[in-house]
Each structure stands twice: as structure tokens, then as C-alpha cells.
Amino acid sequence: MLVNGKWLSKWDPVQKKDSEGRFIRQSSVFTQRITDAESAVEQGLRLYVAYICPWATRTLIARSLLGLEEIIELKVLEPQLGDLGWKFGSFPGATKSGIEGVEFAHQLYTITDDQYTGRATVPILWDMQNNKIINNESSDILHIFNEDLRPIHNSDIDLYPMELQQDIDAFNDSIYESVNNGVYRAGFASSQQAYNEAIVSLFERLESLELHFQSNDYAVGKQLTQSDIRLFVTLTRFDVAYHGLFKTNVKSISEFPAISAYLERLLKIEAFAKNTRIDHIKAGYYSIKALNPSQIVPQGPELNWFKYLPKGT
């Protein structure tokens, strides 16, 4: 946690909670959009991510789908979260920061604003010429990649088509609190009441999604949209981490046949498979001392959809 640009306390997974023990997620601070795509690319764009993080993985998938891999440089943090938060290092698949003297993600925040107060989160879209954060909100970065940078990539894929925007927004809203953030509301609940509320909401929504995917190939409409990305990143972490560590063990995703088939359809798309790193996901979540003091990473589970992932991940 940074206070006036100084790191004052150890990293804590519980960002904030209410009087009833409900987990409250911090809002992002840097929310600038790109208005001149050619100038932004010329100045240099860099994406900082951690493969463990579902919010960061959203942006990774969009970067790949839209053909931005050669345009937006990528730097990857280690999956384990230590007392100083996200760290650059030598875990397989991680990288150095690309900036002299920067070893932790929180330093990117104080380079941008030397009086910054708040958490240092990923993803981070970075302006390489001006050495500052452009945006640290994954939802915004999806729009930046899809819409703001469209003059650069001009992709046939449109993750937020005009005719589906209202439906996409409604779907995203319907899964955010119940599913995407719902697993965290369960895992980081500090009262039985808060946990019970989260679990009921989570599995009611999963049951409705199971019905949805019995007759629909995609989350919204008949094409791939950002809603599929948003749902996918939670589904791939569910049986691997949330089911055990976050106590979301009423059912596993593998017990939902239609959702499982949907997950496998997405994993046949390279952009989804290549950006899903099970080694990072397990190492990262099971490094959370508040939930796993022993730091032991489980061997399993072995899931059917692992066959779609690159070897060694």
C-alpha cells in the first residue's frame, strides 16, 4: 500500500471491507484513453501484466486477438505476491521491468505520481516516451485496444460492436459482482454472512450461465465479444484455484457440462490458450499467506481442457 508515494505496509489481499465483513474492491485511478493512436504507438506502448491476474489476462487476450503483439511491448511480473506486492523477477515466463532500477510494480505508480496513495495493481498500460501510466483499469484497456487503436490494427474482430453494446454491457454487469468479483467476495469474506451471500449469488449465476450455454455458443449474440473474455478468465481459474483456496466448492466448473464445452471452444482459439498460464495461476494464488500459510501448491487438478494449453504452462 502506497501512502503519499511511500510504501508503508505489507501487501494485503483484502483491499477493504464493510462492517459486515464483505470484501470491497478498490477502484482504478488512472483512466486516460488514447485519442491519437498513431502518436501513442510512435511514442511507445508497454503493457505490464501478471498471468495469475484475471483482470490483466483480459488485456493479454485482447492484445493477441487484435494483432497488437508487435505494437504493444509486454512485461510480465512474477506470480507470487510478496510483502511489497507485484515484483519483477526470474519465475519462468516473467521478465524484467524494462526500466532501470524498477523492481516492483508500485514503483511504476510513484514514477507516474510521486504522491500516489493506493494499491499498485495490474494491468498497467504504460507510455514509454513520457514514462507514465496511461491506464490501470482493465475494462478501459479493452476499449483502448479495441476502439482507440483500431486505426492501427484495423482488425476484423470487433469486441464491442455497436449493435451489441447494450447487451454486452448488461451481460458484463450481470457477471461482475456475482462471478468475476464474486469469487473474491467469497474467498476474502471475513464473516460467515458475507461468505454465504457471495456463494449463493455466484452459484445462482453459474446455474443460469449453464442454461445459457446449452443453446448459445457465445456470451452475447453470435460472435466473440469482450464479454467472452471477461467470463473466460474467471472460469479458467475456478477449478484450479478458487474451488479450493476460495472455498467456492459447491460445484466445480467441470460439473457444468455446457459451461465446460464453452470453455473448451474458447481455448481452441490461440489467443485464449497462449495467455492462460496454469503454472503462474497456481503459484500465485497459493502464495497468498492469508489463505495458505504453508505456501504449499497442490499437484492437481488435472482438467480436460489443459490439452489445449501450450506445453509447460
ABEGO torsion letter per residue (X at the ends): XBBGGBBABBBBABABBBAAGBBBBBBBABABBBABAAAAAAAEBBBBBBAABAAAAAAAAAAAAAGAAAABBBBBBBABBBAAEBBBBABBGBBBAGBBGBABAAAAAAAABAABBEBBBOBBBBBAAAGBBABABAAAAAAAAAAAAAAAAGBABBABBAAAAAAAAAAAAAAAAAAAAAAAAAAABABAAAAAAAAAAAAAAAAAAAAAAAABABABEABBBAAAAAAAAAAAAAAAAAAAAAGBAABBAAABAAAAAAAAAAAABAAAAAABBAAAAAAAAAABAAABAAGBBBAOBBBAAAAABBBGX
